[in-house]
Amino acid sequence: MDVRLMVLVDPASIAYEQLEGLSQAIHAGGGGVVQLRGKDCTGRELVRYGRRLRETTRQCHLSLIVNDRVDVALACDADGVHVGQTDIDVSDVRRIAPRLALGLSISSMQEWCAITEMPDYVGLGPIFPTKSKTDANSPLGLQGLRQLVGAIHGRIPSVAIGGLTEDNAASVWQTGVDGLAVISSVVDADDWTGACRALIAQRGR
């Protein structure tokens, strides 16, 4: 799975009819993963939306991850699921859905050190303040991110999330993370493809 750029998609921000165009744009811009997140949707709504997203991501050779909902990930034939610290435990996800790639949110060194079963990748953040997640922990900042990346030491891929933009992406890449996860920086842009390219281009700055 190519985690260099993960774009989070919510039914509240991207209409069902826009999914094909968005998937094509993310692929053209160099993105590798789309993550479905719908905190305010029913399970049935998420499955309907997710199945269409599965069709469009597969056509565009993108991986599909579902946030929180293992049941929705299985129903949509997604490639993986991403869970947080208060969601179902990693070991239980492995037992229920062994074929799914598994991501875990980490917001502190304490949470990283408490891991007893390793996920396939970790999402680190929030890095900067963000309005996209109202229950987010205090921002790690670049120094906190750098310390976590150093502790992970390449054992599994790390993806930074939270307040990432083209303006700060270069400094985030410099911490050694393997990828960026974004929402508004892409989905709110006038040019989805260009926004993806700009974020990835900062890696070499």
N, C-alpha and C positions, 0 to 999 in steps of 0.2 A: 504494500500500500504506500503510495506516494503522499507523504504528509507535509510536503513543503508549503502547501497552501490549502487550508480547510475552510470552506465557506459554510456558515450556519444559515439555514433557511427556515423561516417560520411562516406558516400560512397567513399570519396577520400582516406580513410584509411583502410576500410574493404570491400573487394570485395563481390558482391552479393552471390557468391558461398560459402563464408566463414560464412555467417550469422548463419547457423544451428550450426556449430561447436562453434562459439562464444557464442551463447545463451546457449548451453549446458554447456560450461565452466563457464560462469557467474553464472548459477544456481548451479553448483557443488561447486563453490567457495564461495557461500553464498550471492551473490548479489541478489537484488530484483527488480531493475528497469533498463531498457535500454531506453536511450533518443536518438531519431533520430535528428541529426543536419546536414543540408546540405546547407550551405550558398551559395555555388556556383552551386547548382543544379536547374534545372527547376522544376516547380510544377509536371509535368508529370513524370520526373525522380524520384522525391521524392516519389510519390505515388506508382510507381512500386516497388521501393526498400522497401518502408515502408510496403507494403502489404506482401512481403516476410518476413520482420522482424516481422510483426504481427503474421504470421504463426509460426515462430520459437520461439518467446517469449511465445506464448500461449501454445505451446507444452511443454515448459520448466517451466511453471507457473511463468513467469516474467511479470511485468507490462510494458507497452509501453507508453512512453511520446514523443510527437513531439515538437521540439523547434520552437517557433515563429508562425508556420503555423497552424492556426485553421482549415483551409480548408483541409489540408493534414491529420491532425489528424482525422477529420471526415471521409474522404475518405478511410483511412486505418483502421477504427474502432479501433483507439487507445484508451487507457485508460485515457489519459490526454494530456494537452498541457502546455508548459512552455513559458511565455512571459517576455520580458524585459521592461525597463522603457520607451522605445520609440516605443514599439509595441502597438497593440490594447489594449485598457483599460480593466481592470479586469471586470468591470460591463458589457462591451460589450461582452466579452467572455462568461460570465454567461448567457447573453440573447441569444446569437447565439448557444451555445453548453452547455446547462445546465447539461448534464450528465457527461461531462469531468471533471476529477480532474484537478486542476489549480495551477500551480506554478508560482511564481513571483521572478525575480531577484532583489536583494537589495544590494547596495554597500556602503550605508552610513546610519547613524542614521536619517538624514534628510529624506531620502527616506522611511524609516520605519515609521516615524512619519506622513508622508504625505498620508499613506494608508487610503482610505475611505471605501473600501470594501475588506474584508479579503480573501486572497487566501487560498488554502488548505495546501500549504507549501511554504516556501521561500528558494531561493538559495542565499547564502551569499558569496560575493566575488567580485573580486578575493582576495584570502588570501595572496598568494605569486605571484611574477611575473610569467607570463605564455606566451608562444608563440602560444598557441592554439586559442587565441582570440585577434586579432590585435587591436580591438577598446575597449578593456577592460579599466576600470577606474584604478586609482592608487590602489595598494594593500592595503587591510585592515590591514594586519598583525595580529598576534595572539591577541594583546590587543584590536584592533578594533573589531575583531570577538567576543571576550569575552564580550565586551560592548553590542553588538547587541544581542547576545544570552541572556544576562541578561535582556535586554529590552523586548524581546519576551516572556521570562519567561514561556516557555512551552505552550503558547496559541495555537501555531501551530508548526508542525515540521520544523526544520531548517537544511539545507543541505549546507555544506561548499564546495566551488569550487575554483579552480585556483592554479596550481602549487603543487598539493598534491602528495606526494610520500610515499613509505613505510618508508623512513627516517624521515619525519616530521609528519606522520599521528598521532602518539601518542600525540604529543603536540596539534594538532588540536582537537582530541577527548576530551582532557582534558578541553577544553573551554565549554563543555556541548552540543555541536551540536548533532543532532540526526542522521546525516548521512554525507557521503562523496560523492562527484561527481567527477569522474575522466575521463580522456581520455587516454593520452599516458601511464600512469602508468599501464594500463591494456592492451590496444590494441597494444602497441608496445612491450609488454613483450613476451618472448619466451614461457612462460607457463601462459596462461590466467587464468586458475583456481588457480594456485599458487599465482599469483599476487592479485587476489580478496581476497583469504584467508589471505594473509599477511597484507593487508590494514585493514581488519576487526579485525584481531588478535591484532592490536595495540590499540584497544579500551580499553582493560583491562590493559594496561601498565601504 
